[in-house]
């Protein structure tokens, strides 16, 4: 019969173990969850808030994409300058 070899450990196992050893990692998940619950309750109480939240989210995402595009253009210029 053939000998069975054990599979190498999952690369994510070390990261997950590190996260569970740190008490702040649970808190970092709790904060966004509480914010979502608060926003959900606010929308149930006053549905017009949803339009404001969506509008703000779209503006923030648009600005973030513009900044990312600016960063990528600068990164590409620096990258080409070092290779020339």
Secondary structure, 3 states (H helix, E strand, C coil): CCCCCCCCCCHHHHHHHHHHHCCHHHHHHHHHHHHHHHHHHHHHHCCHHHHHHHHHHHHHHHHHHHHHHHHHHHHHHHHHHHHC
